[in-house]
Amino acid sequence: MSSNLINAYAEVYTQQEYVNTQAIAMFDYEPQSAAILRIAKEPSALSPNDIQSMLISLAETDIKLATLHSLMQSLDEMYAKAMKNL
């Protein structure tokens, strides 16, 4: 196996590990953003600060998801390129 192919596989697996780690972290974090609502039990009981905090958290999650989506697209391309070299 050539060193270029080994490097290509190493890059693919490194990228995959990053995507996996970030996805798991997001799933672990996401319930925290809604915890305020669960504690309040009623949306009308939320303060403006609570609502703003939840909206910021949701926006951060949206940005992270978009980034992961982009990374996964490039990862798909990397897998396809690696498969051609088999």
N, C-alpha and C positions, 0 to 999 in steps of 0.2 A: 504494500500500500504506500502510495507516495505521500510525502510530507504535506503537499498541498491538500490532498484528500483528508488526511488526518486533521489538519488545521480547519478545514471546512466542517468536518463533523464536530470538532471541539467547539467551534463557534455556534453551531446549531444547538448543541446540548447546553452550552452556557446560556444562550438566549432562552431556550425552553425552561431551564431552571429558574431564570429571572421571571419569566411570565408566570410560571406556577407559583412561585413565592409571592409575587404581587397579587395574584388572584386570591390566594388563601388569605393574605393580609386584609384584602378588601372585604372578603366575606366575614372575617373576624371583626372588622371595624364597623361595618354597616349597621348592625343592630344597636350600636352605641348611639348613632345619630337619631334613632327613633325612641330611645329610652325615655327621653323627656316626655314624649307624648304618652307613653305607656304609664308613666308615673302619674301624670296629670289625669289620665283616664278620659278626659274630655278636651277636645281642641280649644274650646272657649276658655278653659282654665289656664292656657299657656300665656305667658307674658310676651310682650313684643321681643324681648331679648331671647327668650326661648325659641320663638319662631325664627328669628334671625339666625340663631345658632344652628337650628335644624336646616334652614335653607343654605347656609354656608357649607354645612357638612354634605348636603346633597349635591351641591355644585362641585365640591371637591371630589366626590365619588364619581360624578359624571365625567369630570376631566380625567380622572384615573382610568375609568372604563374606556374612554376614547383613546387614551395612550396605549392601553393594553390591546385594544382592537388593532391599532396601527402596528404594534409590535407583533401581534399574531399574524397579520397579513404578511409582514416581512419574513416571519418565521416560516410560513407556508411556502414562500418563494425560496427560502433557503433549503427547506426539505426537498422541494422539487428539483432544485439545482443539484443537491447532493445525490438524489436518486439517479439522475442522469449520469453521474460519475461512477456508478456501481459497475 
